[in-house]
Amino acid sequence: MLWHKPIITIKKDDSLVKKSLDLTNSIFLKSKINKIYDLMKCDEYAMVADNILGDYKYLVLKENLFSLNDLYEIYEGEDFIPRLMKYIGLLEDHIVNKCEVIINIIVIIVLLMINIIITL
């Protein structure tokens, strides 16, 4: 069913994004998931992303893909943004607790930098 398939691409500079704070926040959080996924350097990164994201694996892609259901939830102010924040927390926890200790310090610094860069 197309309702849950990520078939809609929305660019950051689209006029629709400028009109919707929730859509702007969703794109910001989706970018953060993509950056965190790119930082995952442990052997099980694909399995972890699969387990955490499930049907939302497309969130790790750089392209801003959304399903009709995602856009509906964003429009209605439902679960989409809290779901993204939950995924970010789980992915960050995995990086900090499961990936190599030496990399953890670098990753934490990079995660902080990502927050600063994305907000600019």
Z-matrix of the N, CA and C atoms (Angstrom, degrees):
N
C 1 1.448
C 2 1.530 1 109.07
N 3 1.296 2 116.77 1 134.43
C 4 1.466 3 121.83 2 -176.10
C 5 1.526 4 113.96 3 -68.24
N 6 1.311 5 117.99 4 -19.53
C 7 1.458 6 122.08 5 -176.58
C 8 1.524 7 112.10 6 -54.82
N 9 1.334 8 117.23 7 -35.99
C 10 1.467 9 121.72 8 -175.63
C 11 1.535 10 113.22 9 -106.05
N 12 1.302 11 118.14 10 1.77
C 13 1.468 12 120.84 11 -179.66
C 14 1.531 13 110.07 12 -85.80
N 15 1.335 14 117.04 13 133.64
C 16 1.476 15 120.41 14 178.79
C 17 1.528 16 110.99 15 -76.88
N 18 1.312 17 116.23 16 88.65
C 19 1.467 18 120.24 17 -174.10
C 20 1.525 19 113.08 18 -117.02
N 21 1.334 20 117.20 19 -2.90
C 22 1.459 21 120.42 20 -175.30
C 23 1.525 22 108.96 21 -109.80
N 24 1.317 23 116.28 22 122.52
C 25 1.459 24 121.95 23 177.76
C 26 1.524 25 108.81 24 -100.83
N 27 1.322 26 114.93 25 130.49
C 28 1.468 27 119.90 26 178.42
C 29 1.520 28 107.94 27 -125.33
N 30 1.322 29 115.78 28 124.79
C 31 1.464 30 120.77 29 179.28
C 32 1.526 31 109.93 30 -85.10
N 33 1.327 32 115.30 31 151.18
C 34 1.472 33 121.15 32 -177.44
C 35 1.531 34 112.62 33 -59.62
N 36 1.322 35 116.43 34 -30.79
C 37 1.468 36 119.39 35 -176.87
C 38 1.532 37 112.95 36 -95.48
N 39 1.321 38 117.37 37 11.09
C 40 1.459 39 121.70 38 178.10
C 41 1.534 40 109.94 39 -64.69
N 42 1.321 41 117.42 40 143.34
C 43 1.466 42 121.13 41 -178.54
C 44 1.529 43 111.83 42 -61.81
N 45 1.320 44 116.96 43 -30.07
C 46 1.463 45 121.06 44 178.02
C 47 1.528 46 111.07 45 -63.65
N 48 1.324 47 116.41 46 -36.97
C 49 1.460 48 121.38 47 179.42
C 50 1.527 49 110.06 48 -65.97
N 51 1.312 50 116.08 49 -39.48
C 52 1.465 51 120.79 50 -179.81
C 53 1.529 52 112.12 51 -66.29
N 54 1.316 53 117.09 52 -23.99
C 55 1.466 54 121.34 53 -177.72
C 56 1.525 55 113.29 54 -91.23
N 57 1.319 56 117.32 55 -14.12
C 58 1.462 57 120.29 56 -174.46
C 59 1.525 58 110.92 57 -125.73
N 60 1.307 59 116.26 58 111.72
C 61 1.461 60 121.17 59 178.00
C 62 1.525 61 110.70 60 -64.27
N 63 1.327 62 116.95 61 -37.89
C 64 1.463 63 119.85 62 179.51
C 65 1.525 64 111.69 63 -65.87
N 66 1.315 65 117.68 64 -38.59
C 67 1.459 66 120.39 65 177.08
C 68 1.531 67 110.14 66 -67.99
N 69 1.320 68 116.99 67 -40.26
C 70 1.463 69 121.56 68 176.34
C 71 1.528 70 110.27 69 -59.12
N 72 1.335 71 116.09 70 -46.60
C 73 1.470 72 120.47 71 178.84
C 74 1.525 73 111.53 72 -64.12
N 75 1.319 74 116.94 73 -37.75
C 76 1.475 75 120.53 74 178.84
C 77 1.520 76 110.88 75 -63.90
N 78 1.317 77 117.19 76 -42.56
C 79 1.465 78 120.97 77 178.73
C 80 1.526 79 109.96 78 -66.40
N 81 1.321 80 117.42 79 -39.95
C 82 1.465 81 121.75 80 176.66
C 83 1.528 82 110.44 81 -59.89
N 84 1.335 83 117.12 82 -48.88
C 85 1.464 84 121.09 83 -178.73
C 86 1.524 85 111.25 84 -66.84
N 87 1.321 86 117.30 85 -37.32
C 88 1.462 87 121.16 86 177.83
C 89 1.530 88 109.77 87 -64.03
N 90 1.336 89 117.36 88 -40.01
C 91 1.470 90 121.37 89 176.62
C 92 1.525 91 110.54 90 -62.25
N 93 1.301 92 115.50 91 -38.86
C 94 1.463 93 119.98 92 179.29
C 95 1.533 94 110.54 93 -64.86
N 96 1.325 95 117.58 94 -40.95
C 97 1.469 96 120.79 95 177.02
C 98 1.520 97 109.75 96 -61.21
N 99 1.327 98 116.78 97 -43.48
C 100 1.458 99 121.23 98 178.33
C 101 1.525 100 111.26 99 -59.65
N 102 1.317 101 117.55 100 -44.79
C 103 1.472 102 121.53 101 -179.25
C 104 1.521 103 111.12 102 -67.16
N 105 1.325 104 117.61 103 -41.08
C 106 1.458 105 120.68 104 178.61
C 107 1.517 106 109.99 105 -63.56
N 108 1.324 107 116.81 106 -43.57
C 109 1.461 108 120.59 107 179.21
C 110 1.532 109 110.42 108 -60.47
N 111 1.325 110 116.64 109 -40.42
C 112 1.462 111 120.34 110 178.61
C 113 1.526 112 111.82 111 -63.58
N 114 1.338 113 116.93 112 -26.42
C 115 1.464 114 120.95 113 179.70
C 116 1.522 115 113.40 114 -82.44
N 117 1.298 116 117.70 115 -16.42
C 118 1.470 117 120.32 116 -176.65
C 119 1.519 118 109.13 117 -68.08
N 120 1.323 119 115.50 118 115.87
C 121 1.461 120 120.41 119 -176.32
C 122 1.521 121 112.60 120 -117.27
N 123 1.315 122 117.98 121 14.00
C 124 1.455 123 119.76 122 179.49
C 125 1.531 124 109.47 123 -86.51
N 126 1.320 125 116.28 124 166.27
C 127 1.457 126 121.43 125 -175.94
C 128 1.525 127 113.16 126 -66.32
N 129 1.298 128 116.78 127 -26.35
C 130 1.457 129 120.22 128 -172.94
C 131 1.531 130 114.09 129 -102.68
N 132 1.328 131 117.71 130 20.77
C 133 1.468 132 120.18 131 -174.03
C 134 1.523 133 113.12 132 -57.11
N 135 1.328 134 117.92 133 -40.60
C 136 1.472 135 119.75 134 -177.98
C 137 1.524 136 110.21 135 -67.62
N 138 1.333 137 116.97 136 -41.67
C 139 1.459 138 120.98 137 179.21
C 140 1.527 139 110.76 138 -66.13
N 141 1.327 140 116.72 139 -41.15
C 142 1.463 141 120.98 140 179.44
C 143 1.521 142 110.05 141 -62.81
N 144 1.321 143 117.18 142 -47.04
C 145 1.465 144 120.81 143 178.70
C 146 1.523 145 110.23 144 -60.60
N 147 1.321 146 116.12 145 -40.70
C 148 1.460 147 121.51 146 178.33
C 149 1.527 148 110.74 147 -61.27
N 150 1.335 149 116.25 148 -46.45
C 151 1.467 150 121.02 149 -178.60
C 152 1.527 151 112.14 150 -67.81
N 153 1.310 152 117.14 151 -41.00
C 154 1.466 153 120.80 152 -176.70
C 155 1.526 154 111.21 153 -76.70
N 156 1.317 155 116.71 154 -47.19
C 157 1.466 156 120.59 155 -172.03
C 158 1.522 157 113.99 156 -88.14
N 159 1.322 158 117.22 157 -27.43
C 160 1.461 159 120.50 158 179.17
C 161 1.523 160 111.69 159 55.37
N 162 1.332 161 116.46 160 -121.14
C 163 1.471 162 121.93 161 -179.00
C 164 1.523 163 112.68 162 -71.36
N 165 1.316 164 117.14 163 -6.50
C 166 1.465 165 121.62 164 -179.13
C 167 1.534 166 112.00 165 -101.64
N 168 1.335 167 117.25 166 25.54
C 169 1.472 168 121.00 167 -179.55
C 170 1.526 169 112.40 168 -58.95
N 171 1.309 170 116.62 169 -25.02
C 172 1.470 171 120.37 170 179.50
C 173 1.530 172 112.05 171 -63.67
N 174 1.320 173 118.11 172 -14.16
C 175 1.465 174 120.74 173 178.97
C 176 1.521 175 112.73 174 -65.74
N 177 1.333 176 117.63 175 -20.12
C 178 1.468 177 119.65 176 179.95
C 179 1.528 178 111.96 177 -80.19
N 180 1.313 179 117.62 178 -10.93
C 181 1.460 180 120.76 179 179.96
C 182 1.520 181 110.39 180 -73.70
N 183 1.310 182 115.90 181 149.05
C 184 1.469 183 120.37 182 179.37
C 185 1.536 184 111.08 183 -67.55
N 186 1.308 185 116.15 184 -35.43
C 187 1.462 186 121.79 185 -179.53
C 188 1.537 187 109.80 186 -67.06
N 189 1.319 188 117.50 187 139.66
C 190 1.463 189 122.09 188 -179.70
C 191 1.527 190 110.13 189 -83.46
N 192 1.322 191 114.97 190 81.91
C 193 1.459 192 121.27 191 179.08
C 194 1.517 193 109.94 192 -94.17
N 195 1.326 194 115.44 193 138.50
C 196 1.454 195 121.37 194 177.44
C 197 1.517 196 109.22 195 -137.37
N 198 1.316 197 115.83 196 150.62
C 199 1.463 198 120.47 197 172.45
C 200 1.528 199 107.94 198 -93.46
N 201 1.315 200 115.92 199 166.81
C 202 1.464 201 119.85 200 175.32
C 203 1.527 202 110.13 201 -60.32
N 204 1.331 203 116.07 202 -37.79
C 205 1.457 204 120.27 203 178.66
C 206 1.537 205 111.17 204 -63.60
N 207 1.339 206 116.78 205 -41.77
C 208 1.477 207 120.50 206 177.26
C 209 1.526 208 110.26 207 -58.08
N 210 1.322 209 115.99 208 -49.07
C 211 1.465 210 120.27 209 -178.15
C 212 1.528 211 111.69 210 -64.32
N 213 1.325 212 116.73 211 -36.53
C 214 1.456 213 120.55 212 176.39
C 215 1.529 214 109.99 213 -63.04
N 216 1.337 215 116.68 214 -46.28
C 217 1.463 216 120.64 215 179.88
C 218 1.529 217 111.34 216 -63.81
N 219 1.322 218 117.01 217 -38.19
C 220 1.466 219 120.51 218 176.85
C 221 1.527 220 109.56 219 -64.08
N 222 1.317 221 116.74 220 -46.94
C 223 1.463 222 122.02 221 -178.73
C 224 1.529 223 111.80 222 -61.97
N 225 1.326 224 116.01 223 -42.26
C 226 1.463 225 120.87 224 -177.81
C 227 1.528 226 112.38 225 -82.16
N 228 1.327 227 117.52 226 -6.90
C 229 1.459 228 120.43 227 -178.85
C 230 1.513 229 112.14 228 71.86
N 231 1.319 230 115.99 229 31.31
C 232 1.458 231 120.23 230 -176.76
C 233 1.524 232 111.32 231 -88.93
N 234 1.302 233 117.67 232 -138.03
C 235 1.467 234 124.14 233 -165.06
C 236 1.526 235 116.67 234 -80.53
N 237 1.306 236 119.72 235 -6.65
C 238 1.466 237 119.08 236 -169.43
C 239 1.525 238 113.08 237 -63.77
N 240 1.310 239 118.96 238 -50.69
C 241 1.473 240 121.08 239 -178.33
C 242 1.526 241 111.01 240 -65.22
N 243 1.343 242 120.09 241 -45.69
C 244 1.468 243 118.65 242 175.68
C 245 1.531 244 112.62 243 -60.27
N 246 1.333 245 117.09 244 -34.24
C 247 1.471 246 120.67 245 178.09
C 248 1.533 247 109.77 246 -64.93
N 249 1.332 248 117.20 247 -44.09
C 250 1.467 249 120.31 248 178.42
C 251 1.524 250 110.62 249 -61.87
N 252 1.328 251 117.03 250 -41.96
C 253 1.461 252 120.33 251 179.63
C 254 1.532 253 111.21 252 -65.05
N 255 1.325 254 116.49 253 -36.57
C 256 1.468 255 120.83 254 176.40
C 257 1.531 256 110.19 255 -63.86
N 258 1.336 257 116.49 256 -46.14
C 259 1.469 258 120.50 257 178.90
C 260 1.526 259 111.23 258 -60.57
N 261 1.324 260 117.05 259 -42.37
C 262 1.465 261 120.72 260 178.84
C 263 1.520 262 110.10 261 -59.57
N 264 1.323 263 116.82 262 -46.45
C 265 1.463 264 121.05 263 178.74
C 266 1.515 265 112.02 264 -59.73
N 267 1.324 266 117.29 265 -44.54
C 268 1.472 267 121.08 266 -179.71
C 269 1.526 268 111.62 267 -65.82
N 270 1.333 269 117.03 268 -41.83
C 271 1.465 270 120.21 269 178.75
C 272 1.528 271 111.21 270 -66.93
N 273 1.333 272 117.18 271 -41.92
C 274 1.469 273 120.34 272 177.64
C 275 1.524 274 110.51 273 -63.56
N 276 1.337 275 116.89 274 -42.37
C 277 1.466 276 120.24 275 177.69
C 278 1.522 277 110.98 276 -59.87
N 279 1.315 278 116.27 277 -41.51
C 280 1.465 279 119.45 278 179.36
C 281 1.523 280 110.64 279 -62.18
N 282 1.315 281 116.90 280 -45.91
C 283 1.465 282 120.14 281 -179.19
C 284 1.523 283 110.69 282 -61.13
N 285 1.313 284 116.40 283 -45.74
C 286 1.463 285 120.53 284 -176.26
C 287 1.525 286 111.37 285 -69.83
N 288 1.332 287 118.19 286 -38.45
C 289 1.459 288 121.01 287 -172.73
C 290 1.522 289 115.37 288 -96.40
N 291 1.312 290 118.91 289 -24.03
C 292 1.466 291 120.15 290 -172.50
C 293 1.521 292 115.05 291 -113.82
N 294 1.312 293 118.44 292 -29.18
C 295 1.458 294 120.08 293 -178.26
C 296 1.527 295 110.03 294 -78.21
N 297 1.285 296 117.21 295 169.76
C 298 1.461 297 122.16 296 -175.76
C 299 1.521 298 112.33 297 -55.46
N 300 1.330 299 116.37 298 140.64
C 301 1.456 300 122.83 299 -174.47
C 302 1.528 301 111.99 300 -60.66
N 303 1.303 302 118.59 301 -42.39
C 304 1.464 303 121.54 302 -178.46
C 305 1.526 304 109.86 303 -62.89
N 306 1.291 305 116.20 304 -39.57
C 307 1.462 306 120.91 305 -179.26
C 308 1.531 307 110.21 306 -69.91
N 309 1.337 308 117.20 307 -30.67
C 310 1.469 309 120.77 308 -176.37
C 311 1.518 310 112.64 309 -54.78
N 312 1.313 311 117.85 310 -44.58
C 313 1.458 312 121.05 311 -178.25
C 314 1.524 313 109.61 312 -63.10
N 315 1.310 314 116.45 313 -44.66
C 316 1.462 315 120.69 314 178.52
C 317 1.526 316 110.12 315 -63.25
N 318 1.319 317 116.66 316 -42.98
C 319 1.461 318 121.40 317 -178.54
C 320 1.523 319 111.03 318 -63.06
N 321 1.312 320 117.44 319 -43.51
C 322 1.460 321 120.75 320 179.47
C 323 1.526 322 110.17 321 -60.35
N 324 1.333 323 116.28 322 -43.56
C 325 1.466 324 120.08 323 178.24
C 326 1.530 325 110.33 324 -63.14
N 327 1.325 326 116.40 325 -43.94
C 328 1.469 327 120.24 326 -179.63
C 329 1.524 328 110.52 327 -65.19
N 330 1.347 329 117.97 328 -40.28
C 331 1.468 330 120.45 329 177.86
C 332 1.524 331 111.11 330 -59.69
N 333 1.306 332 116.37 331 -40.87
C 334 1.466 333 119.94 332 176.83
C 335 1.522 334 110.73 333 -64.49
N 336 1.335 335 116.33 334 -40.77
C 337 1.462 336 120.09 335 178.88
C 338 1.524 337 111.07 336 -65.49
N 339 1.330 338 116.98 337 -38.27
C 340 1.469 339 121.03 338 179.02
C 341 1.518 340 109.36 339 -60.50
N 342 1.328 341 116.69 340 -44.20
C 343 1.464 342 120.00 341 178.82
C 344 1.522 343 110.48 342 -57.65
N 345 1.318 344 116.91 343 -41.45
C 346 1.459 345 120.81 344 -179.01
C 347 1.526 346 111.18 345 -70.07
N 348 1.327 347 116.67 346 -45.43
C 349 1.472 348 121.20 347 -176.87
C 350 1.527 349 110.86 348 -65.98
N 351 1.320 350 117.91 349 -44.52
C 352 1.464 351 120.52 350 -176.33
C 353 1.523 352 110.56 351 -66.70
N 354 1.323 353 117.80 352 -31.96
C 355 1.461 354 119.73 353 -178.47
C 356 1.528 355 112.42 354 -76.71
N 357 1.332 356 117.42 355 -14.07
C 358 1.476 357 119.70 356 -179.57
C 359 1.497 358 112.04 357 -75.26
